[in-house]
Amino acid sequence: MRIDARGMRCPWPALRLAKTLRTADGPVEVMADDPIAPRELAAVATAAGWSIEPIAADHFRVVRLR
C-alpha cells in the first residue's frame, strides 16, 4: 500500500497512516514532506506494533513487527 501525504501538514499524514494500518496486511510506503512527519509517523507506527524505516528524506516504509 502507498500513502502520498506530500503537501499535507501534521497530523494528517499520521492520521492517514493510522487508518491504513488498521487494514494493512503488508508493508506500507508513506511519502510525507512535513518536517514533523517522521516523528509523528514513528509514534503512530510504534503504537500500532509496526516499525518505520526511512527510504529518503520524505519517503518511509512501515512494516509490521513480528
N, C-alpha and C positions, 0 to 999 in steps of 0.2 A: 504494500500500500504506500501511497505517497501523499504528503500534505504540502501544498505550496502556500505558505503563510507570509511570503515576502510582501512587504508593504503594510502588514498588519502590526499594530502595536500591542504589547502585552497588556492584558492577559490573553488576547485572542489566540495566538499560536498555541499556548499551553492548554487553553480550553478545547481547541480542535484536536490536540493530541490526546487529551483525556477521553474525549468522546470516541476517538478512533481506537484507542487501546481496549475499550470495553468489548469490542467485537473482533479485534485483530487476531489472526491465528499464525502470523509470521512477522518478520521484521517490518518496521515502518520507517520510511525515509521522510524527514521533515526539512523543508527549506524555510528559514526564517531569518530576516535581517535586522530585527530589533536588537539593539545591544544587550538588552536584558534577557532575551530569549534563551540563551544557553543555560542560564541559572534556573529560569522558570521551567524549561523543558526537562532539565535534570531532576528537579523536585517532583514533577508530575510522574515521570518515568519511575523513579525510585519508589515513590509511594504506591505505585501500582504493581511493583515487583518486576520492573523492566530496567535495563541499563541503557545508557546513551553513549554513543561513540561519535566523536566529531569526524566528519569526512572532509570538510572545508570550513572556512570561517562562518558561513551561513547555511551549512548543509550537515545534517545529523542522521545517524542511523540508530533506531531504538530497537533493542532485541529483548526477548523475554529471558529472565534468569531461570535457570533450571534448579 
